[in-house]
Amino acid sequence: MFMEKKIRVLVVDDSAFMRRCLRDILEHEEDIEVIDTARDGNEAVKKAVALRPDVITLDINMPGMDGLTALQYIMSLAPCPVIIISSLSTEGALTTFEALELGAVDFVAKPGGTVSLGIKQLADEIVSKVRIAALSNRKLISSSRGFKRPVSSKMHDTAGEISKNRAFRKQIVVVIGVSTGGPKTLMEILPRLPSDFPAAVLVVQHMPPGFTQSFAQRLDQSCGLKVKEAEDKTIVEPGTIIVAKGGWHLLVERDSKSSELVTKLTQEPQEALYKPSVSVTMKSVLENVDGRNIIGVLLTGMGDDGADMMVEIRRRGGLTIAESQETAIVYGMPRAAKERGGAEIVAPAYKISDILSKKVNEYARASY
């Protein structure tokens, strides 16, 4: 991907070695230039305001003003796409999600600690994420969208009550696919679902191994529904959100004894561009659930993962919802669904929870 105008990047890291490595990685590309570097948070904020870069790569663990503090100032004074490149992305996943909540669009985990001798092994990932960040919607970067309080309490077992209710015996599955900008967008939607939501929710967020468990825990603290990371044989039941495990595809299948819908983790297909893949999960759900009881949702992200399966869900009588350009940090995946005819409803993120609540309750009470 080459752009007529070069992507202007500010590199922020307290290690001179890391600054040099990142500069070498980025300036090896014809469409990217490193306009300056900064060695701490104070310098990063000053240079962000003065230079107005297209993208900032930001370390978290720095002396003086750390990366999280600098990020808050940058989002207030000179908002632009920020990619976290830090050892804390692995060792402290919750710190990473705090950065994403504050406005960072993506992250790269340094291998091997603060001064990472293996950073050049991640050159392709870093370059790709810088390019995607440069395409993100700058107007949305500094918005106040973020973690919400749950709509209702988890003081009781809502899933158990729902499954026993005769009105909700029909099995309804919502599959949500999302990539760049996803954690922030999901926090706009999932905490607003009521605790008596009569459907199971599968979330496929493009995320590497080691992060989805912490992400699920953070979601669980904010949502009225129970949220957990996918494991083998997890029951897919109403009132539960299951987050696909990083580095694994999430499938569903019927238990041979109980016929209950349960999860299955697999490495196949190996050739899938993303792991977890939205398309792989949606296809599996279509193979095991009546299409009329499926709702597919595609949110912010680059590429077209899930777009073809959205077309198929709609063809089989299910409902499909794509996030509109108005709120998508990166308008790629939902646009692909819309252009292929796979989006029955196109809506901004802040309306999707209400649409889901209304439609799922309609589905639950409908008879075929």
BELVEN-V804532 format. One record per residue. N is the residue number from 1. PHI is phi in whole degrees, 0 to 359 (999 if undefined). D_FIRST is the distance of its C-alpha to the first C-alpha in Angstrom with 1 decimal. Layout:
[[N/PHI/D_FIRST] [N/PHI/D_FIRST]]
//
This chain:
[[1/999/0.0] [2/237/3.8] [3/249/6.7] [4/300/10.2] [5/256/11.8] [6/293/11.3] [7/280/11.5] [8/268/15.2] [9/243/16.4] [10/255/20.0] [11/260/20.9] [12/239/24.2] [13/198/26.3] [14/282/30.0] [15/266/29.5] [16/299/29.0] [17/297/27.8] [18/292/25.1] [19/299/24.0] [20/295/23.7] [21/298/21.8] [22/294/19.2] [23/298/18.9] [24/298/18.5] [25/299/15.8] [26/285/13.7] [27/282/14.6] [28/289/13.7] [29/266/10.1] [30/292/9.8] [31/261/8.1] [32/231/10.8] [33/227/14.5] [34/270/17.4] [35/278/19.9] [36/185/22.7] [37/230/24.1] [38/221/27.0] [39/254/29.5] [40/203/31.0] [41/295/30.8] [42/301/32.9] [43/294/30.8] [44/298/27.6] [45/297/29.1] [46/300/30.3] [47/285/27.1] [48/296/25.1] [49/291/27.7] [50/285/27.8] [51/261/24.2] [52/48/22.5] [53/293/19.2] [54/283/16.1] [55/214/16.2] [56/239/19.1] [57/261/19.4] [58/230/23.0] [59/281/25.7] [60/260/28.6] [61/274/31.5] [62/228/32.4] [63/290/35.9] [64/72/37.2] [65/281/34.9] [66/281/32.8] [67/295/29.2] [68/296/30.4] [69/295/32.7] [70/299/30.1] [71/300/27.7] [72/298/30.4] [73/294/31.0] [74/298/27.4] [75/294/27.1] [76/277/30.3] [77/262/29.9] [78/211/26.2] [79/300/24.2] [80/202/20.5] [81/297/18.2] [82/238/19.6] [83/248/18.7] [84/281/21.8] [85/235/21.8] [86/204/25.5] [87/295/28.0] [88/293/29.6] [89/298/26.7] [90/262/28.6] [91/287/32.1] [92/226/32.4] [93/300/30.2] [94/296/32.2] [95/296/31.1] [96/300/27.5] [97/291/28.4] [98/296/30.3] [99/295/27.3] [100/294/25.2] [101/296/28.3] [102/283/28.3] [103/132/24.8] [104/298/22.3] [105/267/19.3] [106/195/18.8] [107/213/20.2] [108/229/19.9] [109/272/23.3] [110/295/24.3] [111/279/26.0] [112/84/29.6] [113/104/30.5] [114/300/30.0] [115/262/29.5] [116/264/27.2] [117/287/27.4] [118/259/24.9] [119/298/22.0] [120/291/19.9] [121/293/20.1] [122/259/17.9] [123/304/15.2] [124/298/12.5] [125/295/13.7] [126/297/14.0] [127/298/10.5] [128/299/9.2] [129/289/12.0] [130/294/11.5] [131/296/8.1] [132/295/10.0] [133/301/13.0] [134/295/11.8] [135/269/11.4] [136/289/14.9] [137/282/18.0] [138/297/19.6] [139/294/22.9] [140/266/23.3] [141/301/22.6] [142/262/26.1] [143/293/28.0] [144/274/31.0] [145/301/29.9] [146/185/30.8] [147/288/33.5] [148/248/36.4] [149/287/39.9] [150/298/40.8] [151/292/42.4] [152/215/45.3] [153/280/46.9] [154/256/46.6] [155/287/50.3] [156/219/50.9] [157/276/49.4] [158/292/47.8] [159/299/46.3] [160/296/49.7] [161/294/51.3] [162/296/48.7] [163/294/49.1] [164/275/52.8] [165/284/52.7] [166/302/53.7] [167/290/51.5] [168/238/48.3] [169/285/48.9] [170/292/46.1] [171/272/43.0] [172/243/39.9] [173/235/36.5] [174/256/33.6] [175/246/30.2] [176/247/27.6] [177/249/24.0] [178/200/21.7] [179/225/18.9] [180/304/17.4] [181/85/20.2] [182/295/22.6] [183/306/25.5] [184/293/26.2] [185/290/26.0] [186/298/28.2] [187/288/30.7] [188/279/30.8] [189/249/31.9] [190/296/33.7] [191/296/36.4] [192/268/37.4] [193/282/38.4] [194/290/42.2] [195/291/43.8] [196/260/45.5] [197/300/42.2] [198/272/43.3] [199/212/40.2] [200/272/38.2] [201/237/34.7] [202/253/32.0] [203/249/29.0] [204/249/25.8] [205/254/23.7] [206/297/20.7] [207/204/22.3] [208/286/23.1] [209/302/26.7] [210/95/29.2] [211/242/28.2] [212/290/29.2] [213/295/32.9] [214/295/32.9] [215/295/30.7] [216/297/33.2] [217/296/36.1] [218/292/34.7] [219/298/34.3] [220/300/37.8] [221/290/39.2] [222/256/37.8] [223/253/38.4] [224/284/41.6] [225/273/40.6] [226/285/40.6] [227/239/37.2] [228/213/36.7] [229/285/34.2] [230/294/34.3] [231/228/36.7] [232/294/38.2] [233/68/40.9] [234/289/40.2] [235/287/42.0] [236/270/39.8] [237/227/42.2] [238/302/42.5] [239/79/42.0] [240/232/39.6] [241/251/35.9] [242/247/34.4] [243/263/31.1] [244/303/29.2] [245/282/29.4] [246/302/26.4] [247/86/25.6] [248/226/27.7] [249/277/27.5] [250/254/30.1] [251/247/32.4] [252/235/35.6] [253/207/38.7] [254/269/42.4] [255/297/44.8] [256/295/47.3] [257/264/50.3] [258/265/49.7] [259/67/47.1] [260/291/45.3] [261/280/41.5] [262/229/40.1] [263/272/36.8] [264/217/35.7] [265/262/33.0] [266/210/31.4] [267/267/28.7] [268/264/28.4] [269/281/26.2] [270/297/24.7] [271/280/21.6] [272/301/20.5] [273/296/17.1] [274/241/18.9] [275/218/22.4] [276/280/24.0] [277/251/22.5] [278/296/23.4] [279/300/23.8] [280/297/26.1] [281/292/28.3] [282/299/28.6] [283/298/29.5] [284/296/32.1] [285/296/33.6] [286/299/33.9] [287/283/35.8] [288/234/38.3] [289/227/38.8] [290/306/39.9] [291/305/37.0] [292/288/39.1] [293/251/39.1] [294/246/35.4] [295/238/33.2] [296/257/29.5] [297/228/27.4] [298/242/23.6] [299/245/22.5] [300/314/19.6] [301/157/16.5] [302/276/12.9] [303/94/12.8] [304/224/16.0] [305/302/18.4] [306/94/21.8] [307/296/21.2] [308/294/23.1] [309/290/25.9] [310/297/26.3] [311/300/27.1] [312/291/29.6] [313/301/31.2] [314/295/31.8] [315/297/33.2] [316/268/35.6] [317/96/37.0] [318/276/35.2] [319/258/33.7] [320/232/30.0] [321/231/28.6] [322/242/25.1] [323/293/24.5] [324/280/24.1] [325/298/21.4] [326/305/24.3] [327/241/24.1] [328/289/20.8] [329/300/19.0] [330/233/15.7] [331/268/16.5] [332/245/14.6] [333/301/17.3] [334/294/20.2] [335/295/18.6] [336/299/18.0] [337/296/21.6] [338/296/22.9] [339/294/21.2] [340/270/22.6] [341/84/26.0] [342/261/26.1] [343/237/26.9] [344/289/30.6] [345/237/30.4] [346/242/27.7] [347/210/28.8] [348/292/27.9] [349/304/28.1] [350/290/31.5] [351/257/33.1] [352/292/31.9] [353/297/34.7] [354/294/37.3] [355/297/36.0] [356/299/36.0] [357/301/39.5] [358/295/40.9] [359/290/39.4] [360/296/40.1] [361/293/43.7] [362/296/44.0] [363/298/42.7] [364/299/45.1] [365/263/48.1] [366/284/47.3] [367/236/49.2] [368/257/48.2]]
//
